[in-house]
């Protein structure tokens, strides 16, 4: 069984390497795609927005249905949608077809999440910590793709080979995944959770978890979108301002493994959420008040290590504990709000940037404070319910 779980885990992570390609592949090939479709870059950017629309359309549906249909079906559905996207974009001749394919990529993301996060949660008591490494797998894909695109451009090769590489990963993994069995959401697990779920469920807590899905995603997007321009506005050089984002990425990767280690040692996920969100918020504050390159570099690294280390996935794991018999729906709700953040944050920050770049970046501090308040309410609610269960058992 351990060997079976290992093979299944590797295949699930391999899908997220392909997903890492999918996150950047349109933006990394914007110029080539614009020439292929004979449109300006702003229309290529419009096509990219279709990915977010696809997520918003699909998350609640795939999350709900994932509890009704097998997890493996949704993993394969996500792979099939991503494969269609990867094979279709390089051969599409207009932005209309490309936009439909971009929406399909968003649906692929939601289907993969609905099938994968729930699968790891059902691998046993410690299986859910495997969700944290999903971010590392996606980061690996995001690291490889720009190097591949740059190499293709340098050797004057067809840009579509980057899409073919993504398709190749998916096809190979589909073959590897075919004979593997997924853990079944057995009745014993569901029945055991139903009694505790009834006492644990709280509309306030559920609302806070959903909002945390928004806040945890917004916290990262807000930072990555504006840190470079904010650094330049603060008087730092262009090279130093770009370095802030690189240090954030390094901190993110290191943070994933630190968080995985903490969860492996059974440190409370609620304590992790509290500490990581407070530290991330303090790092945004330090960036806002600092005019020292060293302190700003340190804050950027630490922000990546805390805010982008997998605390969003940790929040999802905790949310699924509240709904042990509806993990798919919990995943759908949580990431629906995350998708809403990816759609609304650029609009909000764009309006703020018309006033001042510092104000646009500084809005991330308010998001950090909101995230801290939400996890505080969640942790307090969880503590009260544990005490109630202890009193009942006595």
C-alpha positions in Angstrom: 0.0 0.0 0.0 2.9 2.4 0.8 4.4 1.8 -2.7 1.0 2.3 -4.3 0.5 5.6 -2.4 4.0 6.7 -3.4 3.4 6.0 -7.1 0.0 7.8 -6.9 1.5 10.8 -5.1 4.3 11.1 -7.7 1.7 11.1 -10.6 -0.5 13.6 -8.8 2.5 15.9 -8.3 3.6 15.4 -12.0 0.2 16.9 -13.0 1.0 20.0 -11.1 4.4 20.3 -12.8 2.3 20.5 -16.0 0.0 22.9 -14.2 3.0 25.1 -13.4 3.6 25.2 -17.2 0.0 26.2 -17.7 0.2 29.1 -15.2 2.9 30.9 -17.2 2.8 29.5 -20.8 0.5 32.1 -22.3 2.3 35.1 -20.7 5.7 33.6 -21.6 4.7 33.3 -25.2 2.8 36.6 -25.6 4.8 38.0 -28.4 4.8 34.8 -30.5 1.1 34.3 -29.9 0.3 37.9 -30.9 2.1 37.4 -34.2 0.4 34.1 -34.8 -3.1 35.6 -34.2 -2.2 39.0 -35.8 -3.3 40.9 -32.7 -1.7 43.4 -30.3 -0.4 42.3 -26.9 -3.4 43.7 -25.1 -5.6 41.2 -26.8 -3.3 38.4 -25.9 -3.6 39.6 -22.3 -7.3 39.5 -22.7 -7.1 35.8 -23.7 -5.0 35.1 -20.6 -7.9 36.5 -18.4 -10.0 33.6 -19.7 -8.1 31.2 -17.4 -9.5 33.1 -14.4 -13.0 33.1 -15.9 -12.8 29.3 -16.3 -11.8 28.9 -12.6 -14.7 31.0 -11.4 -17.2 29.1 -13.6 -16.0 25.7 -12.6 -14.8 25.5 -9.0 -18.1 25.2 -7.3 -19.4 22.7 -9.8 -16.4 20.5 -9.9 -16.1 20.7 -6.1 -19.7 19.6 -5.6 -19.6 16.8 -8.2 -16.2 15.5 -6.9 -18.1 14.2 -3.8 -20.6 12.4 -6.1 -18.2 11.0 -8.7 -14.8 9.4 -8.3 -11.7 11.5 -7.6 -9.9 9.8 -10.4 -12.5 11.0 -12.9 -11.8 14.6 -12.0 -8.1 14.2 -12.1 -8.4 12.7 -15.6 -10.9 15.4 -16.6 -8.4 18.1 -15.6 -5.6 16.3 -17.5 -7.8 16.1 -20.6 -8.8 19.7 -20.5 -5.2 20.8 -20.0 -4.1 18.5 -22.9 -6.7 20.0 -25.2 -5.5 23.5 -24.2 -1.8 22.6 -24.8 -2.4 21.0 -28.2 -5.0 23.6 -29.3 -3.4 27.0 -28.5 -0.3 26.7 -30.9 -2.6 25.7 -33.8 -5.5 28.2 -33.0 -5.8 30.9 -35.7 -7.8 33.5 -33.8 -8.3 34.9 -30.3 -11.8 33.7 -30.1 -10.8 30.0 -30.2 -7.8 30.8 -28.0 -10.1 32.4 -25.4 -12.3 29.3 -25.3 -9.2 27.2 -24.8 -8.0 29.5 -22.0 -11.3 29.1 -20.2 -10.8 25.3 -20.6 -7.4 25.7 -18.9 -9.2 27.3 -15.9 -11.7 24.4 -15.8 -8.7 22.0 -15.9 -7.2 23.8 -12.9 -10.5 23.4 -10.9 -11.0 19.8 -11.9 -7.4 18.9 -10.9 -7.8 20.6 -7.6 -11.2 18.9 -6.9 -9.7 15.5 -7.5 -6.2 15.9 -6.1 -6.6 17.8 -2.8 -9.4 15.5 -1.7 -7.3 12.4 -2.7 -4.4 13.5 -0.5 -6.8 14.3 2.3 -8.1 10.7 2.1 -4.7 9.0 2.1 -4.9 8.8 5.9 -4.4 11.1 8.9 -1.1 12.4 7.6 -2.0 12.3 3.9 -3.3 15.9 3.8 0.1 17.3 4.4 1.0 16.1 0.9 -1.2 18.9 -0.3 1.5 21.3 0.8 4.0 19.8 -1.7 1.6 20.5 -4.6 2.8 24.1 -4.5 6.4 22.9 -4.8 5.5 20.8 -7.8 3.8 23.8 -9.5 6.8 26.0 -8.6 9.1 23.4 -10.4 7.0 23.7 -13.5 7.1 27.6 -13.2 10.9 27.3 -12.9 11.4 25.0 -15.9 9.1 26.7 -18.4 10.8 30.1 -18.7 14.1 28.4 -19.3 12.5 26.2 -22.0 10.9 29.2 -23.7 14.1 31.2 -23.5 16.1 28.2 -25.0 13.6 27.8 -27.9 13.8 31.6 -28.6 17.6 31.5 -28.5 17.8 28.7 -31.0 15.0 30.2 -33.1 12.8 27.1 -32.7 9.0 27.0 -32.9 7.4 28.5 -29.7 4.8 25.7 -29.8 7.4 23.1 -28.6 6.8 24.5 -25.1 3.1 23.6 -25.4 4.1 20.2 -26.8 6.4 19.6 -23.7 3.4 20.3 -21.5 1.2 17.9 -23.5 4.0 15.3 -23.3 4.1 15.4 -19.5 0.3 14.9 -19.4 0.2 12.0 -21.9 3.1 10.2 -20.1 1.4 10.7 -16.8 -2.0 9.5 -18.0 -0.4 6.2 -18.9 1.4 6.0 -15.5 -1.8 6.9 -13.6 -4.1 4.4 -15.4 -3.4 1.3 -13.3 -3.3 3.1 -10.0 -6.2 2.9 -7.5 -7.3 6.0 -5.6 -8.2 5.8 -1.9 -11.9 5.5 -1.6 -13.9 8.0 0.5 -15.1 5.0 2.6 -18.3 5.1 4.6 -16.4 4.6 7.8 -14.5 7.8 7.2 -17.6 9.7 6.3 -19.7 8.2 9.2 -17.0 8.9 11.7 -16.8 12.4 10.6 -20.5 13.1 10.4 -21.1 13.3 14.1 -18.1 15.5 14.7 -18.9 17.5 11.6 -22.4 18.4 13.0 -20.8 19.8 16.2 -18.0 21.5 14.3 -20.0 23.2 11.5 -20.6 26.8 12.1 -21.7 29.3 9.5 -19.4 31.9 10.9 -16.4 29.5 10.7 -17.4 28.4 7.2 -17.7 32.1 6.1 -14.3 32.9 7.6 -12.7 29.9 5.8 -14.2 31.0 2.5 -13.0 34.6 3.0 -9.6 33.2 4.0 -9.5 31.5 0.5 -9.8 35.0 -0.9 -7.4 36.7 1.5 -4.6 34.1 1.3 -4.6 34.3 -2.5 -5.0 38.1 -2.6 -2.0 38.4 -0.2 0.3 36.7 -2.7 -1.1 38.2 -5.9 -1.0 41.7 -4.5 2.7 41.4 -3.6 3.9 39.8 -6.8 2.0 42.3 -9.0 3.3 45.4 -7.3 6.6 44.7 -5.4 8.9 45.6 -8.4 7.1 48.9 -9.2 6.9 49.7 -5.5 10.6 49.1 -5.0 11.4 51.5 -7.8 9.0 54.1 -6.3 10.9 53.8 -3.0 14.1 54.8 -4.8 15.7 51.4 -5.3 17.4 50.5 -8.6 15.6 48.4 -11.2 17.9 45.5 -10.6 17.2 45.6 -6.8 13.5 45.9 -7.3 13.4 42.8 -9.5 15.6 41.0 -6.9 12.7 41.5 -4.4 10.5 39.2 -6.5 13.3 36.6 -7.0 13.9 36.5 -3.2 10.2 36.1 -2.7 10.3 33.0 -5.0 13.3 31.5 -3.2 11.6 32.1 0.2 8.4 30.5 -1.1 10.2 27.3 -2.2 12.1 27.0 1.1 8.9 27.8 3.0 7.1 24.9 1.4 9.5 22.3 2.9 9.6 24.0 6.2 5.9 23.9 6.4 5.8 20.3 5.3 8.3 19.5 8.1 6.2 21.3 10.7 3.1 19.4 9.7 5.0 16.1 9.7 5.8 16.8 13.3 2.1 17.3 13.9 2.4 21.0 14.8 -1.1 22.5 14.9 -2.2 23.8 11.5 -4.1 26.6 13.3 -0.9 27.7 15.1 0.9 27.7 11.8 -1.8 29.8 10.1 -1.7 32.3 13.0 2.1 32.7 13.1 2.7 32.7 9.3 0.0 35.3 8.6 1.2 37.6 11.3 4.8 37.3 10.1 3.7 37.9 6.5 1.7 41.0 7.5 4.7 42.4 9.5 6.9 41.9 6.4 4.6 44.0 4.3 4.7 46.7 7.0 8.5 46.5 7.1 8.6 47.0 3.3 6.3 50.0 3.5 8.5 51.8 6.1 11.9 50.7 5.1 14.3 52.6 2.8 17.1 50.1 3.4 17.8 47.7 0.5 19.0 45.0 2.9 15.8 45.2 5.1 13.6 45.2 2.0 15.4 42.2 0.6 15.0 40.4 3.9 11.3 41.3 4.1 10.7 40.0 0.6 12.4 36.7 1.3 10.5 36.3 4.6 7.2 37.3 3.0 7.7 34.5 0.4 8.7 32.0 3.2 5.5 32.8 5.1 2.7 34.0 2.8 3.6 31.7 -0.2 4.8 28.6 1.7 1.6 26.7 1.4 -0.5 28.4 4.1 -3.4 28.6 1.6 -3.2 24.8 1.2 -3.0 24.5 5.0 -6.1 26.5 5.3 -7.9 24.2 2.8 -6.8 21.1 4.8 -8.3 22.6 7.9 -11.5 23.5 6.0 -11.9 20.0 4.8 -11.7 18.7 8.3 -14.9 20.6 9.0 -16.6 18.8 6.1 -15.1 15.3 6.2 -18.0 14.0 4.1 -17.9 16.9 1.6 -14.2 17.5 0.9 -14.8 18.2 -2.7 -17.4 20.9 -2.0 -15.1 22.5 0.6 -12.3 22.6 -2.0 -14.6 24.1 -4.5 -15.8 26.9 -2.2 -12.3 27.7 -0.9 -10.7 27.9 -4.3 -13.7 29.7 -5.9 -12.9 32.6 -3.5 -9.3 32.2 -4.4 -10.2 32.5 -8.1 -12.3 35.6 -7.3 -9.1 37.2 -5.7 -7.1 36.5 -8.9 -9.8 38.2 -10.9 -10.5 41.2 -8.6 -7.1 42.1 -7.2 -5.7 43.5 -10.5 -8.8 45.6 -10.8 -8.7 47.0 -7.3 -4.9 47.6 -7.4 -5.2 49.2 -10.8 -7.6 51.8 -9.4 -5.4 52.4 -6.4 -2.3 52.8 -8.6 -4.0 55.8 -10.4 -3.7 57.6 -7.0 -0.2 56.3 -5.9 1.9 53.2 -6.5 2.6 53.1 -2.7 -1.1 53.1 -2.0 -1.5 50.2 -4.5 1.1 48.1 -2.7 0.1 49.3 0.7 -3.3 47.8 0.3 -1.6 44.4 0.8 -1.2 45.4 4.5 -5.0 45.6 4.9 -5.3 42.1 3.3 -2.7 40.8 5.7 -4.6 42.2 8.7 -7.8 40.7 7.3 -6.2 37.3 7.0 -4.9 37.5 10.6 -8.4 38.3 11.9 -9.9 35.5 9.9 -7.5 32.8 11.2 -8.0 34.1 14.7 -11.7 33.6 14.5 -11.2 30.2 13.0 -8.7 29.1 15.6 -10.9 30.4 18.5 -14.0 28.6 17.0 -12.0 25.4 16.6 -10.9 25.6 20.3 -14.4 26.1 21.6 -15.6 23.1 19.7 -12.8 20.9 21.0 -13.8 21.9 24.5 -17.4 21.2 23.9 -16.5 17.7 22.6 -14.4 17.0 25.7 -17.2 18.1 28.0 -19.7 15.8 26.0 -17.3 12.9 26.2 -16.9 13.3 30.0 
